[in-house]
Structure formats: structure tokens, C-alpha cells
């Protein structure tokens, strides 16, 4: 069987519970019984921390007050429901809809060259409805380098980058691999039903390139849409390293950095999780300084995020990915809330502080008021029939 060129699935962190219990006992002198008690309490609490997450975040090292500020993945969906109008979900989950909306509002986004789908057109972009038309686009019409991704994908699963074509009309990928055009099309056909798009490859800002190499490293802004407007709660830099094309933290070797939202200064940079987590002062590939460095285009990126966030009132908790490019900041993606592990790992602190609790409580009250209004409206309709 030929090895796959493009990832098809997301990989959950591999946390061995037994090994980590031994490590916690040996390194932090936390007894096995104490670990069991902690895990049971947190798993059945509001926070819903799983046994794996207990060690993923190294919660055994923290006092109880700090442990209780961490939120597990099982708690995310419930909180998202409080903060989300379901009518607006599609905007975040469908990249073509998202890019169309942002382009219409005048925000900077990557240029889409082509869409690979049965019938989903996107403005002037080439519509490739089958393998034959996609092959024609790739061999005759594409402007390289080219970045590809699924329309409804998450966690950067399925992304690709084509640097160009060889003289023999074969595909040259970002890592130097040479494959046939037919093989590449076979790989991305896995995503055909939901669609796959091809965009211009963005060029990183010179500071980003100096630190990370010639690849995009996105800022993740966690935004709360409050009554007085959007507010950035957390700023995180997703930093690619090693041979990784995409900057998502689940890819082995990538880094996360917490950023001071006011001035764009990197405060803390980490690689890995659990007992294998390292604090880094420099990028492992380039040796460039991380902590203390102020990111360029910071004011522009913040303003772009806040302006865009204000246009989406139905998503109260938003997670924006913004790229710092040679031509300025650009919107890449919008997520509903985003995975909580990113700010918690980057900051080394739990999200469930007093500010976030208050925000979610307000969202919950608004949501429940809306439900009650709809119930009363339905009841009134029944009475007047």
C-alpha cells in the first residue's frame, strides 16, 4: 500500500496514564491515591477534566484553586452553546462562506485560485468539478506556489503546499517530494465531497520568516463579544517548527507562545505537553529569540481582529487565526471558541477565571432568555390558532 502524502485525520495527544502517574509521584511527590482523588473530582466537576488532561496539563503540580480553573474538552461544547447562535455556525465551519463574507466586508484574505467540488463556484476562481479539470488547472492554469485545504476542515488536516512543477510536469511539494499529478489528485479526492480549495501561498512577514523560516505562523486571538463590543481575552502565537507545514500545536515539534495583548511581546513559549513539555527561549530551528520579542504588525493585527469580530454578533466567543504577512495582516480562519487547550497550554493557566465566568454567565442568561421568548411565542401561536 502506497504511503499517504496528505494527512486525513487529526491525532489526539498520546498520554499514557500509568507512566504519567509514576512520573508525577517521582518528580512531584504526589501520591497515587492523591492523583486518583484529584482525577475523580475534576472528571465529575463542571470542568470535566479527563484523566489524560490531568497529566496533559500537569495539574498534579498545582494547588486546588489553580486546578479548578482548567477546562477539559468535554466542557467546551456546553459553553459554546451558551455563547453561540446556531444560525451563525456555518460561517465559521465553511471556509468559502467565511471568505465570501470577509471579502465582501473589505477585509484582507488569501486569494482563492480554484475550488475542487462538484458544483461549488466561488466568484472568479476556477471550478474543477472532476479529476480531469483539476489536472488541467494544476498543469496549465495554477499560479505557484499554491496552498490547498479542505473547505470544511479543522486542525489543518488535509493541508498541502505545492511549490511548483518539475520540467516533467510532476508536482513538487513544499518538503521537496516529487509526485505525479494523478497521485496528488488521488490524495485530495478524499475531501472532494465537502470540497477542497487552492489559494495563493502567503509570504510571511520578514520578522516571522527570520524566526520560523519561510512559512506562516498565525496569531490566535480569543475574543469575547460583550455588550460594549469585542474584547480580546487571550493572544497566542502558533509557531511551526521542524518539518511541519502547518502551525497547529498537535503536530509534533510545534510551539505555542503566550503574547501580551497590549504590546505584542512574547511572554512564554512552550513545546510539548505533560512531563515532556519544555519552556523555550529560542526557536529550535533558527535559534531566533522568542521570549521578550515584540511581534511586528501587532496593532494592525489587533485592529483587524476586533473589526472583523464585531461583524459576527451571533458568535459571542470567537477564535481568530490571523497571519502576519509581507503585505500586512490577513484573516485566515474563524473558529467557534477554539480549542481551550491552546490558551491553557500557552499561558500555563486555566481559562476559568472570574472574567471568563462572568462572560459565560451573561451569555447563558441571554441564551436562556431567548429560549423562553421562543417558548412564549410558540405558546401564543398555539393559542391564537
C-alpha positions as CSV (number, residue, x, y, z in Angstrom):
1,X,0.0,0.0,0.0
2,X,1.4,3.4,-1.0
3,X,2.0,5.8,1.9
4,X,-0.4,8.7,2.1
5,X,1.1,12.1,1.3
6,X,-1.6,14.3,2.9
7,X,-3.0,13.8,6.4
8,X,-6.5,12.6,6.6
9,X,-7.2,12.6,10.3
10,X,-6.4,14.6,13.5
11,X,-4.1,12.9,16.0
12,X,-5.1,13.2,19.7
13,X,-2.2,13.6,22.2
14,X,-0.9,10.3,23.3
15,X,-0.9,10.4,27.1
16,X,0.0,7.2,28.9
17,X,-1.9,7.4,32.3
18,X,0.1,4.7,34.2
19,X,3.5,6.1,33.1
20,X,2.4,9.7,34.0
21,X,1.2,8.6,37.4
22,X,4.7,7.2,38.1
23,X,6.3,10.4,36.9
24,X,4.0,12.6,39.0
25,X,4.9,10.5,42.1
26,X,8.6,10.5,41.4
27,X,9.0,14.2,40.3
28,X,6.4,15.9,42.4
29,X,5.9,13.5,45.3
30,X,2.2,13.4,44.7
31,X,0.9,10.0,46.0
32,X,-1.0,7.7,43.7
33,X,-4.1,7.9,45.9
34,X,-3.9,11.7,45.8
35,X,-3.8,11.6,42.0
36,X,-6.8,9.3,41.8
37,X,-8.8,11.6,44.1
38,X,-7.9,14.6,42.0
39,X,-8.8,12.9,38.8
40,X,-12.2,11.7,40.1
41,X,-13.0,15.2,41.4
42,X,-12.1,17.0,38.3
43,X,-13.7,14.5,35.9
44,X,-17.1,14.8,37.6
45,X,-16.9,18.5,38.2
46,X,-18.1,21.3,35.9
47,X,-14.6,21.4,34.4
48,X,-14.8,17.8,33.1
49,X,-11.1,17.2,33.1
50,X,-10.3,13.8,31.7
51,X,-7.6,11.6,33.3
52,X,-5.4,12.2,30.2
53,X,-5.9,16.0,30.5
54,X,-5.0,15.9,34.2
55,X,-1.5,14.8,33.1
56,X,-1.5,16.8,29.8
57,X,-1.7,20.0,31.8
58,X,0.4,18.6,34.7
59,X,-2.3,19.6,37.1
60,X,-0.8,17.5,39.9
61,X,1.8,20.3,40.3
62,X,-0.8,22.9,41.0
63,X,-2.8,23.9,44.1
64,X,-6.5,23.0,44.0
65,X,-7.6,26.6,43.3
66,X,-5.5,26.7,40.1
67,X,-6.5,23.1,39.0
68,X,-10.2,24.2,39.1
69,X,-9.5,26.9,36.6
70,X,-8.7,24.5,33.8
71,X,-11.4,23.3,31.4
72,X,-11.5,20.0,29.7
73,X,-12.6,19.3,26.1
74,X,-15.8,17.8,27.4
75,X,-16.8,21.2,28.9
76,X,-16.3,23.1,25.6
77,X,-19.4,22.2,23.7
78,X,-21.7,23.1,26.6
79,X,-20.0,26.5,27.0
80,X,-20.1,27.1,23.2
81,X,-23.8,26.5,23.2
82,X,-24.3,29.3,25.7
83,X,-22.2,31.7,23.6
84,X,-23.4,30.7,20.1
85,X,-26.4,31.3,17.9
86,X,-26.7,28.1,15.8
87,X,-27.7,30.2,12.8
88,X,-24.2,31.6,12.6
89,X,-22.2,28.3,12.9
90,X,-22.0,27.8,9.2
91,X,-20.0,31.0,8.8
92,X,-17.2,29.5,10.9
93,X,-17.3,26.0,9.6
94,X,-17.4,26.6,5.9
95,X,-14.3,28.4,4.5
96,X,-15.9,29.5,1.3
97,X,-18.8,31.2,3.1
98,X,-16.3,32.7,5.5
99,X,-14.1,34.1,2.8
100,X,-17.0,35.4,0.8
101,X,-18.3,37.3,3.9
102,X,-14.9,38.7,4.8
103,X,-14.1,39.7,1.2
104,X,-17.5,41.4,0.9
105,X,-16.8,43.4,4.1
106,X,-13.4,44.5,2.7
107,X,-11.1,42.5,5.0
108,X,-7.8,41.1,3.7
109,X,-8.0,37.4,3.0
110,X,-5.9,34.9,0.8
111,X,-6.8,34.9,-2.9
112,X,-8.6,31.7,-3.9
113,X,-7.5,30.4,-7.3
114,X,-9.6,27.2,-7.6
115,X,-12.2,25.0,-5.9
116,X,-12.3,21.2,-6.3
117,X,-16.0,20.2,-5.9
118,X,-18.9,19.0,-7.9
119,X,-20.7,22.4,-8.1
120,X,-19.5,24.9,-5.6
121,X,-18.4,28.0,-7.5
122,X,-16.6,30.9,-5.8
123,X,-16.5,34.1,-7.8
124,X,-13.8,34.1,-10.5
125,X,-12.0,31.1,-9.0
126,X,-11.6,28.1,-11.3
127,X,-14.3,25.5,-10.6
128,X,-12.8,22.0,-11.0
129,X,-15.6,19.5,-11.0
130,X,-13.7,16.3,-11.5
131,X,-10.1,14.9,-11.6
132,X,-9.6,15.8,-15.3
133,X,-10.5,19.5,-14.9
134,X,-8.4,19.7,-11.7
135,X,-5.4,18.2,-13.6
136,X,-5.8,20.8,-16.3
137,X,-5.8,23.6,-13.7
138,X,-2.7,22.2,-11.9
139,X,-0.7,21.7,-15.0
140,X,-1.8,24.7,-17.1
141,X,-3.5,27.4,-15.1
142,X,-2.3,27.5,-11.5
143,X,-0.1,30.2,-10.2
144,X,2.5,28.7,-7.9
145,X,3.3,28.3,-5.1
146,X,-0.2,27.1,-4.2
147,X,-1.7,26.3,-0.8
148,X,-4.5,23.8,-0.5
149,X,-7.0,22.9,2.3
150,X,-10.4,21.3,2.8
151,X,-13.4,23.7,2.7
152,X,-14.8,22.3,5.9
153,X,-11.6,21.1,7.5
154,X,-10.4,21.6,11.1
155,X,-7.0,21.4,12.8
156,X,-5.2,21.9,9.4
157,X,-6.0,18.3,8.5
158,X,-5.6,17.8,4.7
159,X,-3.5,20.9,4.0
160,X,-1.0,20.9,1.2
161,X,1.6,23.2,-0.4
162,X,2.8,22.9,-3.9
163,X,5.9,24.8,-4.7
164,X,5.6,24.2,-8.4
165,X,6.0,21.8,-11.3
166,X,9.1,19.9,-12.5
167,X,10.1,20.1,-16.2
168,X,8.4,16.7,-16.5
169,X,5.1,18.2,-15.2
170,X,5.2,16.5,-11.8
171,X,4.1,18.1,-8.6
172,X,6.9,19.4,-6.3
173,X,5.7,19.6,-2.7
174,X,6.9,22.0,0.0
175,X,9.2,19.4,1.5
176,X,10.9,18.6,-1.8
177,X,8.9,15.4,-2.6
178,X,8.1,14.9,-6.2
179,X,4.8,13.1,-7.0
180,X,2.7,12.7,-10.1
181,X,-0.3,15.0,-10.6
182,X,-2.5,11.9,-10.6
183,X,-1.2,10.8,-7.2
184,X,-1.8,14.3,-5.8
185,X,-5.4,14.4,-7.1
186,X,-6.0,10.9,-5.7
187,X,-4.9,12.1,-2.3
188,X,-7.1,15.2,-2.1
189,X,-10.1,13.4,-3.6
190,X,-10.7,12.2,-0.1
191,X,-12.1,15.7,0.6
192,X,-14.0,16.1,-2.7
193,X,-17.5,15.6,-1.3
194,X,-17.1,18.6,1.0
195,X,-14.7,20.4,-1.2
196,X,-11.1,21.4,-1.4
197,X,-9.8,24.9,-2.3
198,X,-6.5,26.2,-3.6
199,X,-5.2,29.6,-2.6
200,X,-2.2,31.9,-3.2
201,X,0.6,31.0,-0.8
202,X,1.0,33.9,1.7
203,X,4.5,35.2,2.2
204,X,5.4,35.6,5.9
205,X,6.4,39.0,7.3
206,X,10.2,39.3,7.4
207,X,10.3,39.0,11.3
208,X,8.2,35.8,11.1
209,X,10.4,34.4,8.4
210,X,13.5,35.2,10.5
211,X,12.1,33.3,13.5
212,X,10.2,30.4,11.9
213,X,11.5,30.1,8.3
214,X,9.5,30.6,5.1
215,X,6.1,29.6,6.4
216,X,3.1,31.2,8.0
217,X,2.8,31.3,11.8
218,X,-0.7,32.5,12.9
219,X,-1.8,34.6,15.8
220,X,-4.8,33.0,17.6
221,X,-7.0,35.7,19.2
222,X,-9.6,34.5,21.7
223,X,-12.4,37.2,21.6
224,X,-15.4,37.7,23.8
225,X,-18.2,39.7,22.1
226,X,-19.5,41.7,25.1
227,X,-22.4,44.2,25.2
228,X,-19.9,47.1,24.8
229,X,-18.2,45.4,21.8
230,X,-15.5,42.7,21.2
231,X,-12.6,42.2,23.7
232,X,-9.5,40.1,23.2
233,X,-9.2,37.7,26.2
234,X,-6.0,35.9,25.1
235,X,-3.4,36.2,22.4
236,X,-1.4,33.2,21.3
237,X,1.2,32.6,18.7
238,X,1.1,29.2,16.9
239,X,4.7,28.6,15.9
240,X,5.7,25.9,13.3
241,X,8.9,24.0,13.7
242,X,10.8,21.0,12.3
243,X,9.3,19.8,9.0
244,X,5.8,20.9,9.8
245,X,4.0,22.8,7.1
246,X,1.1,24.0,9.4
247,X,1.4,25.6,12.8
248,X,-1.2,23.6,14.7
249,X,0.1,22.6,18.1
250,X,-0.9,18.9,17.8
251,X,1.8,18.4,15.2
252,X,4.9,17.1,17.0
253,X,7.6,19.7,17.4
254,X,5.4,22.8,17.0
255,X,5.4,25.5,19.7
256,X,2.9,27.8,21.4
257,X,3.6,31.2,22.8
258,X,1.6,33.5,25.0
259,X,1.6,37.1,24.0
260,X,0.9,40.3,25.9
261,X,-2.2,41.6,24.2
262,X,-1.3,45.2,24.8
263,X,2.1,45.4,23.2
264,X,2.6,42.1,21.3
265,X,5.5,40.9,23.4
266,X,6.1,37.1,23.7
267,X,5.9,36.2,27.4
268,X,6.3,32.4,27.4
269,X,7.0,29.8,24.7
270,X,6.4,26.1,25.2
271,X,6.8,22.9,23.2
272,X,5.2,19.6,24.0
273,X,2.8,18.7,26.8
274,X,2.7,16.8,30.1
275,X,6.0,15.7,31.5
276,X,7.6,16.2,28.1
277,X,6.8,19.9,28.0
278,X,9.8,22.3,27.6
279,X,10.0,26.1,28.1
280,X,11.9,27.6,25.2
281,X,13.7,30.9,24.9
282,X,14.6,30.4,21.3
283,X,13.2,28.8,18.2
284,X,14.6,25.3,17.9
285,X,15.3,25.5,14.2
286,X,16.6,29.1,13.7
287,X,17.9,29.9,17.2
288,X,16.0,33.2,17.0
289,X,14.9,34.7,20.3
290,X,11.3,34.2,21.3
291,X,10.6,35.4,24.8
292,X,10.8,39.2,25.0
293,X,10.4,39.6,21.3
294,X,7.7,42.1,20.1
295,X,5.8,40.9,17.1
296,X,5.6,43.3,14.1
297,X,2.3,44.4,12.8
298,X,0.8,43.9,16.2
299,X,-1.5,46.9,16.3
300,X,-2.7,46.2,12.7
301,X,-3.5,42.5,13.6
302,X,-5.4,43.5,16.8
303,X,-7.4,46.1,15.0
304,X,-8.2,43.7,12.2
305,X,-9.4,41.1,14.6
306,X,-11.6,43.4,16.6
307,X,-13.2,45.0,13.5
308,X,-13.9,41.5,12.0
309,X,-15.2,40.2,15.3
310,X,-17.8,43.0,15.6
311,X,-19.4,41.9,12.3
312,X,-20.4,38.5,13.7
313,X,-22.8,39.1,16.5
314,X,-24.2,35.6,16.7
315,X,-20.9,34.1,17.9
316,X,-20.1,35.6,21.3
317,X,-16.9,33.5,21.8
318,X,-14.7,33.7,18.8
319,X,-11.2,32.4,17.9
320,X,-9.5,34.1,15.0
321,X,-6.4,33.0,13.2
322,X,-4.6,35.9,11.7
323,X,-1.4,35.8,9.6
324,X,1.4,38.4,9.8
325,X,2.4,38.6,6.1
326,X,4.8,40.6,4.0
327,X,1.9,42.7,2.8
328,X,0.2,43.1,6.2
329,X,-2.1,41.2,8.5
330,X,-4.6,38.8,6.9
331,X,-7.6,36.8,8.1
332,X,-7.2,33.1,7.7
333,X,-9.9,31.4,9.8
334,X,-12.7,31.9,12.3
335,X,-13.4,29.2,14.9
336,X,-16.3,29.0,17.4
337,X,-14.4,29.4,20.6
338,X,-11.4,27.4,19.5
339,X,-9.9,24.5,21.5
340,X,-9.4,25.5,25.1
341,X,-6.1,23.6,25.3
342,X,-4.3,26.3,23.2
343,X,-4.6,29.2,25.7
344,X,-4.2,26.9,28.7
345,X,-1.0,25.4,27.4
346,X,0.4,28.7,26.2
347,X,-0.3,30.5,29.4
348,X,0.2,27.6,31.8
349,X,-3.1,28.7,33.4
350,X,-6.7,27.7,33.3
351,X,-9.3,29.7,31.4
352,X,-12.0,29.5,34.0
353,X,-11.1,32.8,35.8
354,X,-13.6,35.3,37.2
355,X,-13.7,37.4,34.0
356,X,-14.4,34.4,31.8
357,X,-17.0,33.0,34.2
358,X,-18.8,36.4,34.2
359,X,-18.8,36.5,30.4
360,X,-20.2,32.9,30.1
361,X,-22.8,33.6,32.7
362,X,-24.0,36.7,30.8
363,X,-24.1,34.6,27.6
364,X,-26.0,31.8,29.4
365,X,-28.6,34.3,30.7
366,X,-29.1,35.8,27.2
367,X,-29.5,32.3,25.7
368,X,-32.0,31.2,28.3
369,X,-33.9,34.4,27.9
370,X,-34.0,33.8,24.1
371,X,-35.3,30.2,24.7
372,X,-38.0,31.5,27.0
373,X,-39.1,34.1,24.4
374,X,-39.3,31.4,21.7
375,X,-41.4,29.2,24.0
376,X,-43.8,32.0,24.8
377,X,-44.1,32.9,21.1
378,X,-44.8,29.3,20.2
379,X,-47.4,29.1,23.0
380,X,-49.0,32.3,21.8
381,X,-49.2,31.0,18.3
382,X,-51.0,27.9,19.5
383,X,-53.5,29.9,21.5
384,X,-54.4,32.2,18.6
385,X,-54.8,29.4,16.0
